[in-house]
């Protein structure tokens, strides 16, 4: 049994602003098991400049929030479990923000 906070984890759709001294940080909260577990920074103001946009911050948050499902899919793969493909497809769709992996693959073709 893993020691991390059990999934599923969810990335917020909202940008949360926090002021620390002269800096205003914008972030996206990630929650699991009813509690906040992480915040992904998505921009700052003050003497620091964001290295990525709010959209990139949201994409990063989705990827992190998919971690428990990605881990579970890998565990199924290495156990030779036939549910691996669906678990992996669902986890990738969650990480990319797509409704289904099949729709994303058709779009790229």
N, C-alpha and C positions, 0 to 999 in steps of 0.2 A: 504494500500500500504506500503510495506516495505521501510525502509529508507536506506537500503544497496545499493551498486552499482548494477544496474540491470544486469542480466545475458544475454547471457551466458558468463561464465568466461572460460579462456583458460590457461592451464599451458604450458610454453615453453618446448621444447624438448632439449634446449641448457642449459649447465651449464654456469653461468655468474660468473666471478671472480671479486672480489673487494678487494682492499687493504686498511686497516685501521690501521695505525701505523705499528707495526711489524706483524700484522695478515693478512693473505689472506683468505677471506671467499669465498666459492663456493656456489652458490645458483641457484634457479630456479624461474623465474618471473611468476607471475600470473596476467593476464590482463582481464579487463572487460570494456565494453563501450569505447574502444579505448584508455584506460589509464592503467598504472600499478597500481595494487591495493595491491599487497603483494609480498614478496619474502620468499621462504622457503630455509633455510640454509641446505646445503648438504655436509659440510666438511670444515675444516679450516687447516691452517698450521701456525706455530709459536709455542708459548708456550701453545696454546689450542689444544685439540684433538677432532675431530669429534666423536660424539656418534653413528652416523649412516652413511651408505655409500651413494654414489651418487644415486644408485638405490632406496634406501629407501627414499631419498629426493625427487626423481621424483614421487614415489608412494604417498608421503605425498602431493605433489603439485597437483596431479590428484584428490585426495580426496577433497582438499580444493576447487579446481576449479569446482567440481561437486555440491558444496553447494547450489547454486540457484536452480538447477534442483531437488535436494533432497527436498528442502523446498517446491517447487511447487508440487512435488508428494505427500508430506504429506498434503498439503492444499487440494488437490483433494481427498485424502483418507477421511479426516474429513468432506468434503462436500458431501461424498457418490457419487462422480463423477465416472462414469464407465471408464474414461480414466486413472484412477489411476495406473492400472497394467502396461500399456505401459510406462507411465511416470516414474514409479519406476524402471522398468527394464532398460530403457535407462539411467537413472541417475546412477544406480549401475554399468552398463557397462562402463560408462564414468569414474567413480571413480576408477574402478579396471583396466582400460586400456584395457579391452576386447572389441571385436567387438560386442558381444551380450551376454546377461546374459545366454541365453539358451546354448550357446557353452561352457561357463564356468561351468555350472551345469553338462553338459554331460561329460566334462573332469574330474570332481571330482568324478563321479560315478564309 
